[in-house]
Amino acid sequence: MRPVITYHDYRRFMQDFYDERKSTSSFTWREYARLAGFTSPTYLKLVCEGKSNLSDLGIERVAAAINLGGFERVYFRYLVQFNQAKNDEERKNAFASMQDIARANKIRVVDSSAFTYFESWKNPVLRELVALMPGATPEALAEMCWQPITEQEVRKSLDFMVSVGLLKRKFKDVYVQTDKAIMGNSDVFPVVIRSMHREMASFAQKAIDEFQVNDRNFSGVTMSVDRDAYEQITRELESCRRKIVAIANTSRKPDQVYRLNMQMFPLSKKFEKRG
């Protein structure tokens, strides 16, 4: 069984512990619960299925039952906090603590680079700009950004992307994009993507007043749909997004970095017909 510090889903970790014990003995959910000091024989099964959560006391009981100690027990506490957090800020703080423990013990947490990359608009924008402006100094790159950014922040971003393999430094101030893409686990990615969407949405709001209509494109439609139509529309949007990326890749002489937001969200509560 993998060490707990390599997990980003505590329910998966608990399930793997059960499956491993079950494969070599007659281990049951009842025995699992007894080891952890719970009276309900199915409680831990419900936790692993996502139908119940662990309390602070439950965290300690499960950690003891699985024989977690030292930094592994501390990591497990933060792992549970990460998965059970009520908002993105709590999740980000818990994940940061997981990263700190992993670094201190020389183990890389899955998706940590993705988490950092999407935390700010600076990284994806600068990754595109260095391809447009080979040899440009950090100061020149900072001046090209519409949003405020310092020369020091540019250097920090470029160094980070080189360290995780998203950029390759050929010469001084000359970078090339690598083929490496940021791939994320479904537990971690929603947090960072939501953060990026919030940031980009705020930029879109400001763009209404800051740019001429021939330099931006805003349109929208308000409609009523059922679930089947909604899912069909989202598939069309995804297909459209892929086509747009393909068109962008045909640019022979790109000279500007753009952001495209594709948004569809409810404007009303769901109406339930009666009778």
TATACOR-V613717 format. One record per residue. N is the residue number from 0. RES is the residue in three letters. SS is DSSP state (~ for helix, > for strand, _ for the rest). D_CENTER is the distance of its C-alpha to the mean C-alpha in Angstrom with 2 decimals. Layout:
N/RES/SS/D_CENTER ; N/RES/SS/D_CENTER
This chain:
0/MET/_/25.30 ; 1/ARG/_/22.37 ; 2/PRO/_/22.08 ; 3/VAL/~/19.90 ; 4/ILE/~/18.12 ; 5/THR/~/16.57 ; 6/TYR/_/14.94 ; 7/HIS/_/11.69 ; 8/ASP/_/13.51 ; 9/TYR/~/16.85 ; 10/ARG/~/18.40 ; 11/ARG/~/18.08 ; 12/PHE/~/19.65 ; 13/MET/~/22.43 ; 14/GLN/~/23.07 ; 15/ASP/~/23.38 ; 16/PHE/~/25.84 ; 17/TYR/~/27.83 ; 18/ASP/~/27.90 ; 19/GLU/~/29.13 ; 20/ARG/~/31.82 ; 21/LYS/~/32.79 ; 22/SER/~/33.30 ; 23/THR/~/35.88 ; 24/SER/_/37.59 ; 25/SER/_/38.25 ; 26/PHE/_/35.39 ; 27/THR/_/34.66 ; 28/TRP/~/32.31 ; 29/ARG/~/35.35 ; 30/GLU/~/35.76 ; 31/TYR/~/32.06 ; 32/ALA/~/32.44 ; 33/ARG/~/35.73 ; 34/LEU/~/34.31 ; 35/ALA/~/31.78 ; 36/GLY/_/34.56 ; 37/PHE/_/33.62 ; 38/THR/_/36.48 ; 39/SER/_/34.67 ; 40/PRO/_/34.65 ; 41/THR/_/31.72 ; 42/TYR/~/29.45 ; 43/LEU/~/27.17 ; 44/LYS/~/27.09 ; 45/LEU/~/25.87 ; 46/VAL/~/23.14 ; 47/CYS/~/21.96 ; 48/GLU/_/22.10 ; 49/GLY/_/19.92 ; 50/LYS/_/23.11 ; 51/SER/_/23.53 ; 52/ASN/_/21.83 ; 53/LEU/_/23.03 ; 54/SER/_/24.90 ; 55/ASP/~/25.28 ; 56/LEU/~/28.48 ; 57/GLY/~/26.96 ; 58/ILE/~/24.39 ; 59/GLU/~/27.38 ; 60/ARG/~/29.42 ; 61/VAL/~/26.93 ; 62/ALA/~/26.32 ; 63/ALA/~/30.11 ; 64/ALA/~/30.62 ; 65/ILE/_/28.31 ; 66/ASN/_/29.98 ; 67/LEU/_/27.04 ; 68/GLY/_/28.33 ; 69/GLY/~/27.65 ; 70/PHE/~/24.20 ; 71/GLU/~/23.04 ; 72/ARG/~/24.00 ; 73/VAL/~/22.28 ; 74/TYR/~/19.02 ; 75/PHE/~/19.54 ; 76/ARG/~/20.04 ; 77/TYR/~/16.76 ; 78/LEU/~/15.04 ; 79/VAL/~/16.81 ; 80/GLN/~/15.97 ; 81/PHE/~/12.21 ; 82/ASN/~/12.71 ; 83/GLN/~/15.42 ; 84/ALA/_/14.30 ; 85/LYS/_/15.73 ; 86/ASN/_/13.55 ; 87/ASP/~/10.37 ; 88/GLU/~/12.66 ; 89/GLU/~/13.76 ; 90/ARG/~/10.44 ; 91/LYS/~/9.68 ; 92/ASN/~/13.30 ; 93/ALA/~/13.35 ; 94/PHE/~/10.58 ; 95/ALA/~/12.54 ; 96/SER/~/15.62 ; 97/MET/~/14.46 ; 98/GLN/~/13.91 ; 99/ASP/~/17.33 ; 100/ILE/~/19.02 ; 101/ALA/~/17.73 ; 102/ARG/~/18.93 ; 103/ALA/~/22.16 ; 104/ASN/_/22.82 ; 105/LYS/_/21.85 ; 106/ILE/_/19.15 ; 107/ARG/_/15.78 ; 108/VAL/_/12.79 ; 109/VAL/_/10.78 ; 110/ASP/_/7.61 ; 111/SER/~/8.82 ; 112/SER/~/9.61 ; 113/ALA/~/6.41 ; 114/PHE/~/5.30 ; 115/THR/~/8.80 ; 116/TYR/~/9.20 ; 117/PHE/_/7.26 ; 118/GLU/_/8.60 ; 119/SER/_/11.86 ; 120/TRP/~/13.82 ; 121/LYS/~/16.02 ; 122/ASN/~/14.35 ; 123/PRO/~/14.25 ; 124/VAL/~/17.58 ; 125/LEU/~/19.29 ; 126/ARG/~/18.31 ; 127/GLU/~/20.24 ; 128/LEU/~/22.99 ; 129/VAL/~/24.01 ; 130/ALA/~/24.68 ; 131/LEU/~/26.85 ; 132/MET/_/28.60 ; 133/PRO/_/29.40 ; 134/GLY/_/31.20 ; 135/ALA/_/30.09 ; 136/THR/_/29.99 ; 137/PRO/~/27.08 ; 138/GLU/~/29.40 ; 139/ALA/~/29.89 ; 140/LEU/~/26.22 ; 141/ALA/~/25.71 ; 142/GLU/~/28.62 ; 143/MET/~/27.19 ; 144/CYS/_/24.12 ; 145/TRP/_/24.87 ; 146/GLN/_/22.58 ; 147/PRO/_/23.97 ; 148/ILE/_/22.96 ; 149/THR/_/25.19 ; 150/GLU/~/26.44 ; 151/GLN/~/25.06 ; 152/GLU/~/21.50 ; 153/VAL/~/21.97 ; 154/ARG/~/23.21 ; 155/LYS/~/20.39 ; 156/SER/~/17.78 ; 157/LEU/~/19.98 ; 158/ASP/~/20.60 ; 159/PHE/~/16.94 ; 160/MET/~/16.41 ; 161/VAL/~/19.67 ; 162/SER/~/18.76 ; 163/VAL/_/15.72 ; 164/GLY/_/17.79 ; 165/LEU/_/16.42 ; 166/LEU/>/19.80 ; 167/LYS/>/23.20 ; 168/ARG/>/25.88 ; 169/LYS/>/29.24 ; 170/PHE/>/31.43 ; 171/LYS/_/31.29 ; 172/ASP/_/29.05 ; 173/VAL/>/28.69 ; 174/TYR/>/25.30 ; 175/VAL/>/24.38 ; 176/GLN/>/21.12 ; 177/THR/_/20.51 ; 178/ASP/_/19.72 ; 179/LYS/_/16.61 ; 180/ALA/_/13.50 ; 181/ILE/_/9.89 ; 182/MET/_/9.15 ; 183/GLY/_/6.25 ; 184/ASN/_/7.32 ; 185/SER/~/7.48 ; 186/ASP/~/7.31 ; 187/VAL/~/4.16 ; 188/PHE/~/2.21 ; 189/PRO/~/4.71 ; 190/VAL/~/4.61 ; 191/VAL/~/3.57 ; 192/ILE/~/5.30 ; 193/ARG/~/7.80 ; 194/SER/~/8.48 ; 195/MET/~/9.25 ; 196/HIS/~/11.23 ; 197/ARG/~/13.17 ; 198/GLU/~/14.11 ; 199/MET/~/15.20 ; 200/ALA/~/17.01 ; 201/SER/~/18.97 ; 202/PHE/~/19.96 ; 203/ALA/~/21.12 ; 204/GLN/~/23.25 ; 205/LYS/~/24.92 ; 206/ALA/~/25.48 ; 207/ILE/~/27.88 ; 208/ASP/~/30.33 ; 209/GLU/~/29.62 ; 210/PHE/_/30.12 ; 211/GLN/_/33.05 ; 212/VAL/~/32.69 ; 213/ASN/~/33.35 ; 214/ASP/~/30.30 ; 215/ARG/_/27.83 ; 216/ASN/_/27.63 ; 217/PHE/_/26.91 ; 218/SER/_/27.97 ; 219/GLY/_/27.33 ; 220/VAL/_/29.01 ; 221/THR/_/29.41 ; 222/MET/_/30.27 ; 223/SER/_/30.66 ; 224/VAL/_/29.31 ; 225/ASP/_/29.07 ; 226/ARG/~/26.17 ; 227/ASP/~/27.46 ; 228/ALA/~/27.72 ; 229/TYR/~/24.24 ; 230/GLU/~/22.77 ; 231/GLN/~/25.13 ; 232/ILE/~/24.11 ; 233/THR/~/20.36 ; 234/ARG/~/21.44 ; 235/GLU/~/23.61 ; 236/LEU/~/20.91 ; 237/GLU/~/18.74 ; 238/SER/~/21.96 ; 239/CYS/~/22.78 ; 240/ARG/~/19.49 ; 241/ARG/~/20.22 ; 242/LYS/~/23.78 ; 243/ILE/~/22.92 ; 244/VAL/~/20.85 ; 245/ALA/~/23.93 ; 246/ILE/~/26.22 ; 247/ALA/~/24.35 ; 248/ASN/_/24.69 ; 249/THR/_/28.45 ; 250/SER/_/28.83 ; 251/ARG/_/31.71 ; 252/LYS/_/31.62 ; 253/PRO/_/28.38 ; 254/ASP/_/29.11 ; 255/GLN/_/26.32 ; 256/VAL/_/22.54 ; 257/TYR/_/21.62 ; 258/ARG/_/18.63 ; 259/LEU/_/18.90 ; 260/ASN/_/17.36 ; 261/MET/_/18.13 ; 262/GLN/_/18.26 ; 263/MET/_/19.97 ; 264/PHE/_/20.11 ; 265/PRO/_/22.89 ; 266/LEU/_/25.71 ; 267/SER/_/27.67 ; 268/LYS/_/27.63 ; 269/LYS/_/28.36 ; 270/PHE/_/32.13 ; 271/GLU/_/33.75 ; 272/LYS/_/37.21 ; 273/ARG/_/39.89 ; 274/GLY/_/43.18
